[in-house]
Amino acid sequence: MKAIQVKQPGNVDQLHFVECDIPVYSANDVVIQLKAIGINFIDIYTRTGLYQPPHYPYTPGKEGSGVVTSVGKNVTDFKIGDRVAFCFAGSGSYAEYVVIDSNQVVLVPDDISFELAAASLLQGLTAYYLSHLTFPLNKNHTALIHAGAGGVGLLLIQMAKSLHAKVITTVSTQEKAKWTKDAGADETILYTQELFLKKVNEITNHLGVNVVYDAVGKTTFDDSLKSLALRGMLVSYGQASGPIPPLELTRLSERSLYITRPVLGHYANNKNALRQMASALFSLITSNELKITIGQQYSLKDAAKAHTDLETRQTIGKSILLV
């Protein structure tokens, strides 16, 4: 099969398009012939060495959709021909085939395309747990969402509005501002033209926001803390601009602030929780309550281009690889 492999940490030239064997499956696994593959910032973190893969060489990716072609002898939840998707487990999804523990796989409804499934699962579940579980939003809350035109950002805006919260978001360009407005954002700040902390203070009459959802990291961290209202929460779920420096805890005592670094696996920590969350997500999509934006599509061999575009913030919504 064709696949992308990384032999050592580094830049995009470490993404090699190679021929390799289909992985061997065991009793609890399913083999999936991939149709579409989700691209996520965690793929970049692992490629650069910020996150350590289990071994080298390795195949990047943790999200994809396709058709089951083989099942292990202990698998009862799936059969050959099922349309399925998955979104974590260090699966190595930048490939034509992948082997996954069946407990980490979900069925894809017939009215959701493979492209949509691959584009929605990881980021959709992330937006879901952030808005519904980590800091459950309601009509009394104001949320600041950084990188609002990103894959998670656009979904998080929509979910926050469905929960009747007020949404302030940050973006880099007027084009991206339009995307966030279309998603329902009440206020959009162009951080390339104005300081988001100053604008947040103006919008909230210096009261601050109840929660900041921050996938940017290093460059937004300090002012995100300063943007929070009394007993507000900073939800750090990514670090696109680099790792956050050490924090002196006494800074939180200024307004009794909270900070958390949640991970999807701690919410979808068993197959039933995963499938319940995925079912809720797919229902939002099929009912048109949630719009998934696939901004970029690339062939598998063009993974390096896809990573470059994502790293340099040249993307809108979700990027996927097509097999």
N, C-alpha and C positions, 0 to 999 in steps of 0.2 A: 504494500500500500504506500501511497504518498503521505508524507508528514513533514512537519517543521520540527527540527531538533536544535537544541542549544547545547554546546559542548563546554562552555565556560561563561561566567558572567561578563556582561559588556553591553555595547550599544547594538543597534539594529543589525549590524553585519554579522552578529552571532546567530541570527535566525536563518538556519540552513534548510533548504527544501530538498528532502532526501527520499530514497526508497527504503522501506524497512518492512519487517514482518508484522502481520496482524498479531496483537498481543494474545497470549494464552489466557483462557478464562477458567474459572474454578466453579465449584458447585453452587455458590451463591451469586454468581455474576450473570450479567447479560452482555452480549456483544451488540453494538449499535453501529449501523452504517450511517455515517453522518451526512446530513443534507445542508445544515447551516450551523455556524459556530459563532458564539458571542465573544466579542473582544472587550476586555476589562482592564482597568488600570492595574489590578493585581498581577496581570500577566507581565506588565512592564516592571513592576517592583521585583518580581521573581527573575526576570531576564537580566536586570541590572545587578542583582545580588543583594538588594535590600531585604528581600525575603529569600530564605534558603530552600531550594528544591530538595527532594529526598535523595537525589543522586544526579550525576552528570554522566553521559548526556541525558537530557530529558526533553519531552515534548510539552510545550506550553499549553495553557488553556484549561479552563474548568467549567465551561458552559457550552452546551450544544443541543441539537435536536436531530432526530433521524428515525430509522426503522430498526427494530430488533431483528437480528439475523440468527442468533443462537441464544439459548438459555441454559444455565447450569441445572444440574439434576435436582437441586433443592428449591429452585425458583417456582413459585406458584402464582405470583401476582402478574406475570407477563408471559406472552407467547410470541412466537415468530410472526412478524408482520405488524406488531403493535407500533403505533406512533408514540414516541416518547421524547422526553427532554430531561436534562440534568443541569445542575449549576454549582456543584462544588465537589470536593474530594481530591483535588489535585489530579484530575482525570487525564490530562494530556489530550485535550479536545482538538488541537490543531492537526487534524489527521483525517483520513478517510474512514477509519474505523476506531472504535474505542471500547474498552472493557470497563464496566462499572458495576459495583456492588448494587444489586437490585433494590436495596433499601434506600438508595440515593437517587432513584429514578421516579419520574412521575409520568402518567399518561397525558397525552396532548389531545384535547377535543378535536373532532373532525373539522370544526369550523375555524380552527386556528392554524395558520400555515406554519411550515417548518421555520421560515424566516422570522415570523412573529414570535414563535415559541423561543427561538434562540436569542431573540432581541429583548425578550421581556422577563425571563425567569429570574436571573440573578439580580438585576437592577430593580425589577418589580417587587420581588420579595424583600429586597433591602429597603425600598421606599415604604413598603407595607409595615415592616417591623419598626422602622424609625418613627413613623407617624402614628401607628396604632398601639405599639407596645413599649418602645424605649421612652418616649415622651408622648403619651396619648393626647392628641390635640383635641380641642373643642372650641366653641364659639368665643370663649373668653381669652383665647391665646393669640399672641402675635409671634410669628416665626420668621427668623432670618435664614434664608436658604442660599448658601454660597454655590457658585457654579450652576446657576439655575437652568442654563441651556444644555447641560450635560445629560447623559443618559438617566442617571438617578434623579438629577435635579428636576427635569421636566415631569417625571412621574411623581416625585415628592410634592411638587407644587399642586398637581391635580388632586392628590390624596388629601393634602392639607386643606384645600378648598372644599373637598367633599365632606370634610369634618367641620367646616364652617369657621376655620381659623383665618386670621388676616395674614397675608404672606408678603414679605419683603424679600427680594432676591438680588443677587449681584451677578453681573455679566460683563464681558469685555467689549462688546460691539453693539451697534444699533440693531443689526440683524438678529443677534441673539436676544436682545431686549424684546423684539417683536415675538420671537418664539415663546418667551416666558409670559408675555402678556396674553398671548393666545391660549396658553396653558392655564391662565387664571390668576397670575400674580397681581396683587393690588398695587405694589410699588416695585419699580426696577431701578437699580443703581448701576451706573456704568463706572466700575471701579478704576477704569483707565482715565477717567475725566474728573472724578471727585472722590474724596475720602468716604468710604462707606460708613465709618463710625460717625462722622459729622452728619451724614444724611440720615442715619438711623435715629440719632438724637433729635433731629428736626422732625422726622415723621412721628416719633413717639412722645414728643414734648419732653425729652430727656428722661422718660421713664424706663426706656430700654425694652428689649424683647424678652419674651418668656423662654424662648429656646433658640439656639443657633445650631443649625445642621451644617457641619463643616467638613467637606471632603478635600479642601485645599491644603490645610496643614500649616506649615511654617510661616508663610507670609500673612496669613489671616488670623492666626491664633490670638495674639495679644489684643487686637482690636475687637475680636469676637468676644473675648471675656469682658471687655469694657462695654460692649453693646448690651449685656444682659441686665435684666431687671432684677429686683430683689428676689432671691431664691431661684434665679433662673438657672437653666441647664445648658451647658455646651456639650453637644453630641458630636464628637470627632470620629468620623467614619472613613477617613482617607487622608492622604498626604501628598497630593499631586505636586505641591511646590517644595516638598522635602520634609524630613522628620521634624516633629515638634521638639523644641529644646526642653530641658528639665524645667519643672514648674515648682516654685516655692509655694507650698500649700497655704501659707498665710494670706496669699493673694485672694484666695477664695473667701476668706472671712470678711472681706470688705463689704460684701452683700450676701453672705451665706450662699455662695454659689455651688453648683454641682457640675461635675465633669465626668463623662463616661466615654469609653471606647468600645462600642458594641460590635459583635461579630454575628453574622447570619447563623452560623453553625450552633450558636448558643440558644437560638430561638427555634430553629428547625432541627432540633437535636435528636429526633427519632423519625422514623418513616411516617408515622401518623401525623405528627406536627408539620412535617414538610408537605405532605399531600393535602392537608387541610388548608395550609397557607397558599399552596399552588392553586387549589380549587377556587379559593376566594379571589385570587389574582385573575385567573382565567375568566371567572364570572364577571369581574369588572370590565375586562376587555371585550367579551362577547356582548355585553349589554351596552357597549359604547360609553360607559362611564369613565373609562381610562383609555387614552389614546397613546399608542406606542409610536414613537418617531424613529424610523430607521433612516438615519441621515447619510450613511455611507455603506457601500457594499464592495467587497474586494474578493478576488480569487484567493484560494489558499496559498498559492505561491507568492502572493503579494503581501504577505503578513508584515514584512518590514515597512512597507509604505503605510500600512494601517497603523502600526505602532508610532511611526514618525508623526502622522497626522494627529493622533491622539495626544502624544506628548507635547506637541507644539500648539495645542488647543485650536486646531483647525477643523474640529468636528462639531456637529450639532446632533443631539440625541445619541442614538446607539449606532455603533459600527459592528458589522458582521462579516465573516468570511463565508463564501459559498463553495461547496464541494460539488 
